[in-house]
Amino acid sequence: MEKVLAKLVLVVGVLMHCGSTQVRSDAKHHRYKAGDYVPLYVNKVGPFLNPRFSSFGFGLVLSLYVFVVSPTCYTSPFNASLKCLTLSLVTGPLGRLIGSLECCAACPCAPPIASLARCLNHIEERKQTLGEMLSGDHLINAPYKLEFLVEKFAEVACRKNLTKEEVSQFRTAIKREYYFQMYYDDDLPVREFVGEIHKQGILDNYKYFLYKHIRFDILFNKDRVIEINVEAYPRALYPGATVDLTEDKETYVEFVYTVFWKEVDIPFEKRMEKYSSVALHSVEPRWFIVLNSCFTLLLLAGFLVRYYMRVLKKDLTELQDEGLVSSQEERGWKSIRDDVFTCPVHKSLLSAALGSGTQLLALTILVLLLGIFDIFHPHKPGCFLTALIVIYAITSCIAGYTATSFNCQLEGTNWLGNLLLTGCLFGGPLLFTFLLLNSIATAYKASIAVSLSTIVALVLIWIDTFPYVVLGGIFGKSSYKDEPQDVCQNIEAELQAPLCITKVPREIPPLRWYKRALPQMALAGIIPFSVIRFELDLVILSVWDLRDKDHRNYVVYTILFTTFILLLIAVCLVNVLCTWCQLVAEDYKWWWRSFLCGGSIGLYVYGYCIYYYFAKSEWSGSLQISFFFGYMACISYGFFLVFGTVGFTASFCFVRYIYSSVKCD
């Protein structure tokens, strides 16, 4: 046991080191002097109600907001006047960077190809991490020239004559509530809408206005930037800051920006607290919900303890006082003592499921702890996905150890095949779903589509997890130096309770409908799901929905971790109760039943996702829908494995405890 703990401590130490070096928010103490260039990166644009559809399918002009992303000046061969054209980051099938060119307004008149070639020298794309690639983030330098402590007013960024087609495209973007996204130094997020809609009169007459003047309010402390806020001047306050695009006609637009600086006393190290405190106004009612869940679990635990004291303890006392009683005279859970530890069917699959569930449980706990201690920050592009990939790869050894050790207890022989099944049980479906959804995103030319090289890298990372699985399996197998022993013999060695396993299992009596597997699974998931229902709603809102700006990033990890612990307790209590009812009904096939009852919460999670889509979301389009239901299916499957493992472990400990007082014939 001490060796196992030492190994786990070593793994956690390596993990913390990797997490702190790979995922931690960069704090390089960026210092500036007056007039120094302040880096500002543009990322992507997309419909507000369909945030995953951050695509570039509206043509070159609407690929990215024309005055937000690099305007390119070129000389038309048919017109010597200077024009601005927006190209974009188009993620093709191979992820090749096709556009996003920048050129200053002083570009000399030249043939288009030569002009574009010179413009390439002005583009600076920040090197992407794997997490940024997977989340569709492409950070390139913005056309806005921000200089430290230099204020500007109505500085021209681009001038353009919009054609009728371009006006129509912009109007469609305004109608779909397109927003743009920027980052200062890749960690301070900035968002704003492309335009606004005004209703005229009592009829459904709408006017569409494009924002052409945005304002940067930059907070600084001495020589460091603390915060950057961007705001478009609304038409109600600044009529000249917008342009009317209601009619299909050529329109001249001059995009400008204003920069203001304000000194504050916020330390540089605490610059991210503002984004963490965005959702703090809703923390107090959420704690009341957590307390309500605690009260519900206390009632359930009190009921179980009272029932145990009055019924189960009475039965155990009678067994100890009266000694051996003939099995023909016994009823209920005592009568199946010779069959309760009979090895289950598909024991290799059960072992693999327990290994994968244990790995995902360790991954979840470590990610939540890293979030609580602010090792990484969710606002940093790709940070969360990078953390998940690194931790998943390292915790694969936990899956191998758990699967092999349990497979040996169940007299399993093909332990290498069991390890292969363990490595593929969750990673295989997840990788298949990713490839399928990436194909859909590539067809839509969405920014979240990744390149072939990224896909190969992910496949190699997944393949690299198998040595960790095998390494854990070797440690798990080495703990059984002798011939593999069955569960009954292990119980005899650990609890000194010599139980016998009959070679011919008895027939299970007919069960009432509510004591069968499906009804019991449905009942077992209700109470655990009620514990997380509210937090699940906020997590979905944070990841998939941008309508509520206060929940764009879930950052209150303390409440989430507390809710997770309550969920673990609820699953354990409910599973113990279900297993007890099954044993009382003289049904000794509790192995798979306990796993299915614990994992039934995954079905409730996916069912709630279906309800959320039809009742609460305003999403449209096959891309957003496929990504939501595809990845939520993987998350629900992860819930199934994690809490199936938790429920099985609770039931296994309970069964082993109550039958340790029963003597064998």
C-alpha positions as CSV (number, residue, x, y, z in Angstrom):
1,M,0.0,0.0,0.0
2,E,2.8,2.4,0.8
3,K,4.4,1.7,-2.5
4,V,1.2,2.5,-4.3
5,L,0.8,5.8,-2.4
6,A,4.4,6.7,-3.2
7,K,3.8,6.1,-6.9
8,L,0.6,8.2,-6.9
9,V,2.4,11.0,-5.1
10,L,5.1,10.9,-7.8
11,V,2.5,11.0,-10.5
12,V,0.7,13.9,-8.9
13,G,4.1,15.7,-8.5
14,V,4.9,15.3,-12.1
15,L,1.4,16.4,-13.1
16,M,1.6,19.5,-11.0
17,H,5.0,20.4,-12.5
18,C,3.6,19.9,-16.0
19,G,0.5,21.8,-15.2
20,S,2.4,24.7,-13.8
21,T,4.8,24.9,-16.7
22,Q,2.5,24.2,-19.6
23,V,-0.9,25.7,-18.6
24,R,-0.3,28.5,-16.2
25,S,-1.2,32.0,-17.2
26,D,1.8,33.8,-18.5
27,A,3.1,36.5,-16.2
28,K,6.3,37.7,-17.8
29,H,6.0,41.1,-16.2
30,H,5.4,43.0,-19.5
31,R,6.7,46.5,-18.9
32,Y,6.3,49.4,-21.3
33,K,7.7,52.9,-21.8
34,A,5.8,55.8,-23.2
35,G,5.2,55.2,-26.9
36,D,6.0,51.5,-26.8
37,Y,3.8,49.2,-28.9
38,V,1.2,47.3,-26.9
39,P,0.3,44.0,-28.5
40,L,-3.3,43.4,-29.4
41,Y,-4.4,40.2,-31.2
42,V,-7.6,39.6,-33.2
43,N,-9.1,36.1,-33.0
44,K,-12.4,35.3,-34.7
45,V,-15.9,36.4,-35.4
46,G,-19.2,34.5,-35.2
47,P,-22.9,34.6,-34.6
48,F,-23.8,35.3,-31.0
49,L,-26.5,32.7,-30.8
50,N,-24.4,30.1,-32.5
51,P,-20.9,30.6,-31.0
52,R,-19.5,27.4,-32.5
53,F,-20.3,28.7,-36.0
54,S,-17.3,31.1,-36.0
55,S,-16.9,30.6,-39.6
56,F,-15.8,32.5,-42.6
57,G,-18.5,31.5,-45.0
58,F,-19.8,35.0,-45.8
59,G,-17.1,35.6,-48.3
60,L,-13.9,37.6,-47.9
61,V,-15.5,40.7,-46.6
62,L,-17.5,39.2,-43.8
63,S,-15.0,36.6,-42.9
64,L,-13.8,38.8,-40.1
65,Y,-15.1,42.2,-39.1
66,V,-13.6,44.7,-41.6
67,F,-12.2,47.2,-39.1
68,V,-11.4,44.6,-36.4
69,V,-9.2,42.3,-38.5
70,S,-6.4,43.2,-40.8
71,P,-7.6,45.5,-43.6
72,T,-5.7,45.0,-46.8
73,C,-5.1,47.8,-49.2
74,Y,-4.7,46.9,-52.8
75,T,-4.9,48.6,-56.1
76,S,-7.6,47.4,-58.4
77,P,-6.5,46.9,-62.0
78,F,-9.8,48.5,-63.1
79,N,-9.6,51.4,-60.6
80,A,-6.5,53.2,-59.4
81,S,-8.2,54.4,-56.2
82,L,-7.1,52.8,-53.0
83,K,-9.5,50.3,-51.4
84,C,-9.5,48.2,-48.3
85,L,-10.4,44.5,-48.5
86,T,-10.6,42.2,-45.6
87,L,-9.2,38.7,-46.0
88,S,-9.4,36.2,-43.3
89,L,-8.0,33.1,-41.6
90,V,-9.7,30.4,-43.6
91,T,-9.1,27.0,-42.2
92,G,-9.2,24.6,-45.2
93,P,-9.0,20.9,-45.2
94,L,-5.3,21.0,-44.4
95,G,-5.6,24.0,-42.2
96,R,-3.5,26.2,-44.5
97,L,-3.5,29.9,-43.8
98,I,-5.0,31.4,-46.9
99,G,-5.7,34.9,-45.9
100,S,-5.6,37.5,-43.1
101,L,-3.3,39.9,-44.8
102,E,-2.5,43.4,-43.5
103,C,-1.2,46.4,-45.3
104,C,-1.0,50.0,-44.1
105,A,-3.0,52.7,-45.9
106,A,0.2,54.1,-47.3
107,C,0.7,51.2,-49.6
108,P,1.9,52.5,-52.9
109,C,-0.1,51.8,-56.0
110,A,1.2,48.6,-57.5
111,P,-0.1,45.5,-59.2
112,P,-2.3,43.5,-56.9
113,I,0.0,40.5,-56.5
114,A,3.0,42.6,-55.7
115,S,1.0,44.7,-53.2
116,L,-0.3,41.6,-51.5
117,A,3.2,40.1,-51.3
118,R,4.4,43.2,-49.4
119,C,1.4,43.0,-47.1
120,L,2.5,39.5,-46.0
121,N,5.5,41.1,-44.2
122,H,3.1,43.0,-41.9
123,I,1.3,39.9,-40.7
124,E,2.4,38.4,-37.3
125,E,0.6,35.3,-36.2
126,R,1.2,34.2,-32.7
127,K,2.3,30.6,-32.4
128,Q,-0.6,28.3,-31.5
129,T,-0.7,25.7,-28.7
130,L,-2.6,22.5,-29.2
131,G,-5.5,23.7,-27.1
132,E,-5.8,26.9,-29.2
133,M,-5.9,24.8,-32.4
134,L,-8.7,22.6,-31.0
135,S,-10.7,25.6,-29.8
136,G,-10.4,27.4,-33.2
137,D,-8.3,30.3,-31.9
138,H,-6.1,32.0,-34.4
139,L,-4.4,35.0,-32.9
140,I,-2.9,37.6,-35.3
141,N,-1.8,41.1,-34.7
142,A,-4.6,43.7,-34.9
143,P,-4.6,46.7,-37.2
144,Y,-5.1,49.1,-34.3
145,K,-1.8,50.7,-33.3
146,L,-1.9,50.9,-29.5
147,E,1.0,52.9,-28.0
148,F,1.6,53.0,-24.3
149,L,0.1,56.2,-22.7
150,V,-0.6,57.7,-26.2
151,E,-4.2,58.7,-26.5
152,K,-5.9,58.9,-29.9
153,F,-9.3,60.1,-31.1
154,A,-11.0,59.1,-34.3
155,E,-7.8,57.6,-35.7
156,V,-8.6,56.1,-39.1
157,A,-8.1,52.4,-39.4
158,C,-9.6,51.8,-42.8
159,R,-11.7,53.5,-45.6
160,K,-13.8,51.5,-47.9
161,N,-16.6,51.8,-50.5
162,L,-19.0,48.9,-49.7
163,T,-20.7,47.4,-52.7
164,K,-24.3,46.3,-52.6
165,E,-23.2,42.7,-52.1
166,E,-21.0,43.7,-49.2
167,V,-23.7,45.8,-47.6
168,S,-26.1,42.8,-47.8
169,Q,-23.5,40.6,-46.2
170,F,-22.9,43.0,-43.3
171,R,-26.6,43.4,-42.8
172,T,-26.9,39.6,-42.5
173,A,-24.1,39.6,-40.0
174,I,-25.9,42.3,-37.9
175,K,-29.2,40.4,-38.1
176,R,-27.5,37.3,-36.8
177,E,-25.8,39.3,-34.0
178,Y,-22.2,38.7,-35.1
179,Y,-19.6,39.5,-32.5
180,F,-15.8,39.9,-32.8
181,Q,-13.2,38.7,-30.3
182,M,-9.7,40.1,-29.5
183,Y,-7.0,39.4,-26.9
184,Y,-4.4,41.6,-25.3
185,D,-1.2,39.5,-25.0
186,D,-3.3,36.3,-25.4
187,D,-5.0,36.4,-22.0
188,L,-7.2,39.5,-21.5
189,P,-10.3,38.9,-23.6
190,V,-12.3,41.6,-25.5
191,R,-15.6,41.2,-27.2
192,E,-18.1,43.5,-29.0
193,F,-20.9,43.3,-31.5
194,V,-20.6,44.2,-35.2
195,G,-23.7,46.4,-35.3
196,E,-27.2,47.0,-33.9
197,I,-30.8,46.8,-35.0
198,H,-33.5,49.5,-34.5
199,K,-37.2,48.9,-34.9
200,Q,-39.0,51.7,-36.6
201,G,-42.7,52.3,-35.8
202,I,-45.3,49.8,-34.8
203,L,-44.8,47.7,-37.9
204,D,-41.9,45.3,-38.3
205,N,-39.6,47.8,-40.0
206,Y,-36.0,47.4,-38.9
207,K,-33.0,49.5,-39.7
208,Y,-29.5,48.0,-39.5
209,F,-26.5,50.0,-38.4
210,L,-22.9,49.0,-38.6
211,Y,-20.5,50.2,-35.9
212,K,-17.7,52.2,-37.5
213,H,-16.2,53.8,-34.4
214,I,-14.9,51.8,-31.4
215,R,-13.3,53.0,-28.2
216,F,-10.4,51.4,-26.3
217,D,-10.3,52.1,-22.5
218,I,-7.0,50.8,-21.3
219,L,-6.2,50.6,-17.6
220,F,-2.6,50.6,-16.5
221,N,-0.5,50.6,-13.3
222,K,2.8,52.4,-13.7
223,D,4.4,50.6,-16.6
224,R,2.1,47.6,-17.0
225,V,-1.3,47.1,-18.7
226,I,-4.0,45.8,-16.3
227,E,-7.1,45.7,-18.4
228,I,-8.4,46.6,-21.9
229,N,-12.1,47.3,-22.6
230,V,-13.5,47.9,-26.0
231,E,-16.9,49.5,-26.7
232,A,-18.6,50.5,-29.9
233,Y,-20.2,53.9,-29.8
234,P,-24.0,53.3,-29.9
235,R,-26.2,55.2,-32.3
236,A,-28.4,56.5,-29.5
237,L,-25.5,58.5,-28.0
238,Y,-23.3,59.0,-31.1
239,P,-25.4,59.1,-34.3
240,G,-22.3,59.6,-36.4
241,A,-20.6,56.6,-35.0
242,T,-22.7,54.2,-37.1
243,V,-23.6,53.8,-40.7
244,D,-27.0,52.8,-42.0
245,L,-27.0,49.6,-44.1
246,T,-30.7,49.1,-44.4
247,E,-30.8,49.6,-48.1
248,D,-28.8,47.8,-50.8
249,K,-26.7,50.6,-52.1
250,E,-23.0,51.4,-52.3
251,T,-21.9,53.0,-49.0
252,Y,-18.7,54.8,-48.1
253,V,-17.4,53.8,-44.6
254,E,-14.5,55.2,-42.7
255,F,-13.6,53.0,-39.8
256,V,-12.0,54.8,-36.9
257,Y,-10.9,54.0,-33.3
258,T,-10.3,56.0,-30.1
259,V,-7.8,55.1,-27.3
260,F,-8.0,56.4,-23.7
261,W,-5.6,55.5,-20.9
262,K,-6.4,55.5,-17.2
263,E,-4.1,54.8,-14.3
264,V,-5.3,52.4,-11.5
265,D,-3.7,50.8,-8.4
266,I,-4.6,47.2,-9.3
267,P,-1.5,45.0,-9.1
268,F,-0.4,43.3,-12.3
269,E,-0.7,39.8,-10.6
270,K,-4.4,40.5,-9.8
271,R,-5.4,41.6,-13.3
272,M,-7.4,38.5,-14.0
273,E,-9.5,38.8,-10.8
274,K,-11.9,41.1,-12.6
275,Y,-12.9,38.4,-15.0
276,S,-13.2,35.9,-12.1
277,S,-15.5,38.3,-10.2
278,V,-17.8,38.8,-13.2
279,A,-20.0,35.9,-12.0
280,L,-19.6,36.6,-8.3
281,H,-22.9,38.4,-8.1
282,S,-24.7,35.0,-8.5
283,V,-22.4,33.2,-6.0
284,E,-24.6,33.7,-2.9
285,P,-27.8,32.1,-4.3
286,R,-25.7,29.3,-5.7
287,W,-24.3,28.6,-2.2
288,F,-27.9,28.3,-1.0
289,I,-28.6,25.7,-3.7
290,V,-25.5,23.8,-2.6
291,L,-26.7,24.0,1.0
292,N,-30.1,22.7,-0.1
293,S,-28.3,19.7,-1.7
294,C,-26.4,19.1,1.5
295,F,-29.7,19.0,3.4
296,T,-31.2,16.5,0.9
297,L,-28.1,14.2,1.3
298,L,-28.3,14.5,5.1
299,L,-31.9,13.3,5.0
300,L,-30.9,10.4,2.7
301,A,-27.9,9.5,4.8
302,G,-30.0,9.7,8.0
303,F,-32.6,7.4,6.5
304,L,-30.0,4.8,5.5
305,V,-28.2,4.9,8.9
306,R,-31.5,4.5,10.7
307,Y,-32.5,1.6,8.5
308,Y,-29.1,0.0,8.9
309,M,-29.3,0.3,12.7
310,R,-32.8,-1.2,12.9
311,V,-32.7,-3.9,10.2
312,L,-29.2,-4.8,9.0
313,K,-27.4,-4.6,12.3
314,K,-30.2,-6.7,13.8
315,D,-29.6,-9.4,11.2
316,L,-25.9,-9.3,11.7
317,T,-26.2,-9.6,15.5
318,E,-28.5,-12.6,15.2
319,L,-26.0,-14.3,12.9
320,Q,-23.2,-13.7,15.4
321,D,-25.3,-14.9,18.4
322,E,-27.0,-17.9,16.8
323,G,-24.0,-19.2,14.8
324,L,-24.5,-21.2,11.6
325,V,-28.0,-21.5,10.2
326,S,-29.0,-23.7,7.4
327,S,-29.3,-21.9,4.2
328,Q,-32.7,-23.6,3.5
329,E,-34.2,-21.8,6.5
330,E,-32.8,-18.4,5.6
331,R,-34.4,-15.7,3.3
332,G,-33.3,-12.5,1.9
333,W,-29.7,-11.4,1.5
334,K,-28.4,-14.1,3.9
335,S,-29.7,-16.9,1.6
336,I,-27.5,-15.9,-1.3
337,R,-24.2,-15.8,0.6
338,D,-22.8,-18.6,-1.5
339,D,-23.6,-16.9,-4.8
340,V,-23.1,-13.2,-4.1
341,F,-19.4,-13.2,-5.1
342,T,-19.8,-15.3,-8.2
343,C,-17.7,-13.7,-11.0
344,P,-19.8,-11.5,-13.3
345,V,-20.2,-11.9,-17.0
346,H,-18.0,-9.9,-19.3
347,K,-15.5,-9.4,-16.5
348,S,-12.8,-8.0,-18.8
349,L,-15.2,-5.3,-20.0
350,L,-16.1,-4.5,-16.4
351,S,-12.5,-4.2,-15.4
352,A,-11.8,-1.9,-18.4
353,A,-14.8,0.3,-17.5
354,L,-13.6,0.6,-13.9
355,G,-10.1,1.5,-15.1
356,S,-11.3,4.2,-17.5
357,G,-13.8,5.5,-14.8
358,T,-11.0,5.8,-12.3
359,Q,-8.8,7.7,-14.7
360,L,-11.5,10.2,-15.6
361,L,-12.3,10.6,-11.9
362,A,-8.7,11.4,-11.2
363,L,-8.6,13.8,-14.2
364,T,-11.8,15.6,-13.0
365,I,-10.4,16.1,-9.4
366,L,-7.0,17.3,-10.6
367,V,-8.6,19.8,-13.1
368,L,-10.9,21.2,-10.4
369,L,-8.0,21.5,-8.0
370,L,-5.8,23.3,-10.6
371,G,-8.7,25.7,-11.2
372,I,-9.2,26.3,-7.4
373,F,-5.5,27.1,-6.9
374,D,-5.5,29.3,-10.1
375,I,-2.8,27.2,-11.8
376,F,-4.5,28.0,-15.1
377,H,-7.2,30.5,-16.1
378,P,-10.1,29.7,-18.4
379,H,-9.9,33.0,-20.2
380,K,-6.5,32.2,-21.7
381,P,-7.1,30.8,-25.2
382,G,-6.8,27.0,-25.4
383,C,-5.6,26.7,-21.8
384,F,-8.4,24.4,-20.5
385,L,-8.1,22.0,-23.4
386,T,-4.3,21.8,-23.1
387,A,-4.7,21.0,-19.4
388,L,-7.2,18.2,-20.2
389,I,-5.0,16.7,-22.8
390,V,-1.9,16.7,-20.6
391,I,-3.7,15.3,-17.5
392,Y,-5.5,12.7,-19.5
393,A,-2.2,11.4,-21.0
394,I,-0.5,11.2,-17.6
395,T,-3.4,9.6,-15.7
396,S,-3.5,6.7,-18.2
397,C,-1.3,4.8,-15.8
398,I,-4.1,4.9,-13.2
399,A,-6.5,3.3,-15.7
400,G,-4.0,0.5,-16.4
401,Y,-3.3,-0.2,-12.7
402,T,-7.0,-0.3,-11.7
403,A,-8.1,-2.4,-14.7
404,T,-5.4,-5.0,-14.3
405,S,-5.6,-5.3,-10.6
406,F,-9.4,-5.9,-10.7
407,N,-9.1,-8.2,-13.7
408,C,-6.6,-10.3,-11.7
409,Q,-9.1,-10.5,-8.8
410,L,-11.7,-11.8,-11.2
411,E,-9.3,-14.5,-12.4
412,G,-8.7,-12.8,-15.7
413,T,-5.9,-14.2,-17.9
414,N,-5.6,-11.9,-21.0
415,W,-4.4,-8.9,-19.1
416,L,-2.7,-7.3,-22.2
417,G,-6.0,-7.5,-24.1
418,N,-7.7,-6.0,-21.1
419,L,-5.3,-3.1,-21.2
420,L,-5.9,-2.5,-24.9
421,L,-9.6,-2.4,-24.2
422,T,-9.1,0.0,-21.3
423,G,-7.1,2.4,-23.5
424,C,-9.8,2.4,-26.2
425,L,-12.9,2.4,-24.1
426,F,-13.1,6.2,-23.7
427,G,-10.4,7.5,-26.0
428,G,-11.6,5.6,-29.0
429,P,-15.2,7.0,-29.1
430,L,-13.9,10.5,-28.2
431,L,-11.4,10.5,-31.1
432,F,-14.0,9.2,-33.5
433,T,-16.5,11.9,-32.5
434,F,-13.8,14.5,-32.9
435,L,-12.9,13.4,-36.4
436,L,-16.6,13.3,-37.4
437,L,-17.3,16.8,-36.1
438,N,-14.0,18.1,-37.6
439,S,-15.2,16.9,-41.0
440,I,-18.4,18.8,-40.6
441,A,-16.5,21.9,-39.5
442,T,-14.2,21.6,-42.4
443,A,-17.1,21.5,-44.8
444,Y,-18.5,24.7,-43.3
445,K,-15.0,26.3,-43.3
446,A,-15.4,27.1,-39.6
447,S,-12.5,28.4,-37.6
448,I,-12.8,25.5,-35.2
449,A,-11.8,23.0,-37.9
450,V,-8.2,21.8,-37.3
451,S,-5.6,20.8,-39.8
452,L,-4.4,17.4,-40.8
453,S,-1.2,17.9,-38.9
454,T,-3.1,18.6,-35.7
455,I,-5.2,15.5,-36.2
456,V,-2.1,13.4,-36.6
457,A,-0.7,15.0,-33.4
458,L,-3.8,14.1,-31.5
459,V,-3.7,10.5,-32.8
460,L,-0.1,10.2,-31.7
461,I,-0.9,11.6,-28.3
462,W,-3.6,9.0,-27.9
463,I,-1.2,6.3,-29.0
464,D,1.4,7.6,-26.6
465,T,-1.1,7.0,-23.7
466,F,-0.9,3.2,-24.2
467,P,2.6,2.9,-22.8
468,Y,1.3,4.6,-19.6
469,V,-1.6,2.2,-19.6
470,V,0.7,-0.8,-19.9
471,L,3.0,0.6,-17.2
472,G,0.1,0.9,-14.8
473,G,-1.0,-2.6,-15.7
474,I,2.5,-4.0,-14.9
475,F,2.3,-2.4,-11.4
476,G,-1.2,-3.7,-11.0
477,K,-0.2,-7.3,-12.0
478,S,2.9,-7.2,-9.8
479,S,0.7,-6.8,-6.8
480,Y,-0.5,-10.4,-7.4
481,K,2.7,-12.4,-7.3
482,D,1.0,-15.7,-6.9
483,E,-1.7,-17.1,-9.1
484,P,-4.7,-14.8,-9.4
485,Q,-7.2,-15.2,-6.6
486,D,-10.9,-14.8,-6.8
487,V,-12.8,-12.2,-4.9
488,C,-13.9,-14.7,-2.2
489,Q,-10.3,-15.6,-1.4
490,N,-9.3,-12.0,-1.3
491,I,-12.1,-11.3,1.2
492,E,-10.9,-14.2,3.2
493,A,-7.4,-12.9,3.3
494,E,-8.4,-9.3,4.2
495,L,-11.5,-9.7,6.4
496,Q,-11.0,-13.2,7.8
497,A,-14.5,-14.1,6.6
498,P,-14.3,-17.5,4.8
499,L,-17.0,-17.5,2.3
500,C,-17.7,-20.2,-0.2
501,I,-18.7,-19.8,-3.8
502,T,-21.0,-22.4,-5.2
503,K,-20.1,-23.9,-8.6
504,V,-23.8,-24.0,-9.6
505,P,-25.4,-20.6,-8.9
506,R,-29.0,-20.7,-7.7
507,E,-32.0,-19.6,-9.6
508,I,-33.0,-16.0,-9.0
509,P,-36.7,-15.7,-8.0
510,P,-39.1,-13.7,-10.1
511,L,-38.7,-10.0,-9.5
512,R,-41.3,-7.3,-9.4
513,W,-41.0,-4.8,-12.3
514,Y,-39.7,-2.0,-10.1
515,K,-36.8,-4.2,-8.9
516,R,-35.5,-4.9,-12.4
517,A,-32.5,-3.1,-14.0
518,L,-34.1,-0.4,-16.1
519,P,-36.5,0.9,-13.4
520,Q,-33.8,0.8,-10.8
521,M,-31.4,2.7,-13.1
522,A,-34.1,5.4,-13.6
523,L,-34.7,5.8,-9.9
524,A,-31.0,5.7,-9.0
525,G,-30.2,8.8,-11.2
526,I,-32.9,11.1,-9.9
527,I,-31.3,12.2,-6.6
528,P,-27.7,12.6,-7.9
529,F,-29.0,14.6,-10.9
530,S,-31.0,17.0,-8.7
531,V,-27.7,17.8,-6.9
532,I,-26.0,19.1,-10.1
533,R,-28.9,20.3,-12.1
534,F,-28.4,24.0,-11.5
535,E,-24.6,23.9,-11.9
536,L,-25.0,21.8,-15.1
537,D,-27.1,24.6,-16.5
538,L,-24.4,27.2,-15.8
539,V,-21.7,25.0,-17.2
540,I,-23.7,24.5,-20.5
541,L,-24.3,28.3,-20.6
542,S,-20.6,29.0,-20.1
543,V,-19.3,26.6,-22.7
544,W,-22.0,26.7,-25.4
545,D,-24.0,29.9,-25.0
546,L,-22.9,33.5,-25.0
547,R,-26.2,35.2,-24.3
548,D,-25.3,35.8,-20.7
549,K,-22.0,37.7,-20.5
550,D,-21.6,36.9,-16.8
551,H,-21.2,33.2,-17.5
552,R,-19.1,33.2,-20.6
553,N,-16.4,31.5,-18.7
554,Y,-17.1,29.3,-15.6
555,V,-14.5,30.4,-13.0
556,V,-16.1,29.6,-9.6
557,Y,-14.3,26.3,-9.2
558,T,-14.9,26.2,-5.5
559,I,-18.6,25.8,-5.9
560,L,-18.1,23.4,-8.8
561,F,-15.8,21.2,-6.7
562,T,-18.2,21.3,-3.7
563,T,-21.0,20.2,-6.0
564,F,-18.9,17.4,-7.4
565,I,-18.1,16.1,-3.9
566,L,-21.8,16.2,-3.0
567,L,-22.5,14.3,-6.2
568,L,-20.0,11.6,-5.3
569,I,-21.7,11.2,-1.9
570,A,-25.2,11.1,-3.4
571,V,-24.2,8.4,-5.9
572,C,-22.6,6.3,-3.1
573,L,-25.7,6.5,-0.9
574,V,-28.2,5.8,-3.6
575,N,-26.1,2.9,-5.0
576,V,-25.8,1.3,-1.5
577,L,-29.6,1.5,-1.1
578,C,-30.3,0.0,-4.6
579,T,-27.8,-2.8,-4.0
580,W,-29.3,-3.6,-0.6
581,C,-32.8,-3.8,-2.2
582,Q,-31.5,-6.1,-4.9
583,L,-29.8,-8.4,-2.3
584,V,-33.0,-8.5,-0.2
585,A,-34.8,-9.7,-3.3
586,E,-32.3,-12.6,-3.5
587,D,-30.8,-11.2,-6.7
588,Y,-27.1,-11.8,-6.5
589,K,-26.1,-10.3,-9.9
590,W,-25.2,-7.0,-8.4
591,W,-21.9,-6.4,-10.2
592,W,-23.1,-4.8,-13.4
593,R,-26.3,-3.5,-11.8
594,S,-24.4,-1.4,-9.4
595,F,-22.2,0.0,-12.2
596,L,-25.2,0.8,-14.4
597,C,-27.2,2.4,-11.5
598,G,-24.2,4.7,-10.7
599,G,-23.6,5.6,-14.3
600,S,-27.3,6.3,-15.0
601,I,-26.7,10.0,-14.2
602,G,-24.9,10.2,-17.5
603,L,-28.2,9.4,-19.2
604,Y,-29.9,12.2,-17.2
605,V,-27.2,14.6,-18.2
606,Y,-27.7,13.9,-21.9
607,G,-31.4,14.0,-21.5
608,Y,-31.1,17.4,-19.9
609,C,-29.0,18.6,-22.9
610,I,-31.8,17.6,-25.2
611,Y,-34.2,19.6,-23.0
612,Y,-31.9,22.6,-23.0
613,Y,-31.6,22.7,-26.7
614,F,-35.4,22.7,-27.3
615,A,-36.5,24.7,-24.3
616,K,-33.7,27.2,-23.6
617,S,-31.4,27.7,-26.5
618,E,-31.8,29.7,-29.7
619,W,-29.3,27.8,-31.7
620,S,-29.7,27.0,-35.4
621,G,-27.7,25.3,-38.0
622,S,-26.3,21.8,-38.3
623,L,-22.8,22.8,-37.2
624,Q,-23.8,24.2,-33.8
625,I,-26.2,21.3,-33.2
626,S,-23.8,18.6,-34.2
627,F,-21.0,20.0,-32.1
628,F,-23.3,20.4,-29.1
629,F,-24.9,16.9,-29.2
630,G,-21.7,15.2,-30.3
631,Y,-19.4,16.5,-27.5
632,M,-22.1,16.4,-24.9
633,A,-22.6,12.7,-25.8
634,C,-18.9,12.2,-25.0
635,I,-19.2,14.2,-21.7
636,S,-22.3,12.2,-20.7
637,Y,-20.4,9.0,-21.5
638,G,-17.6,10.2,-19.3
639,F,-20.2,10.8,-16.5
640,F,-21.4,7.2,-17.0
641,L,-17.9,5.8,-16.6
642,V,-16.9,8.0,-13.6
643,F,-20.0,7.6,-11.5
644,G,-20.5,4.0,-12.6
645,T,-17.1,3.3,-11.1
646,V,-18.0,5.3,-8.0
647,G,-21.3,3.5,-7.5
648,F,-19.7,0.1,-8.1
649,T,-17.0,0.8,-5.6
650,A,-19.5,1.9,-2.9
651,S,-21.6,-1.2,-3.5
652,F,-18.6,-3.5,-3.5
653,C,-17.4,-2.2,-0.1
654,F,-20.9,-2.5,1.2
655,V,-21.4,-6.1,0.1
656,R,-18.0,-7.1,1.3
657,Y,-18.7,-5.5,4.7
658,I,-22.1,-7.1,5.3
659,Y,-21.0,-10.6,4.2
660,S,-17.8,-10.5,6.2
661,S,-20.0,-11.3,9.2
662,V,-21.6,-14.3,7.5
663,K,-20.1,-17.7,8.1
664,C,-19.8,-20.3,5.3
665,D,-21.3,-23.8,5.6
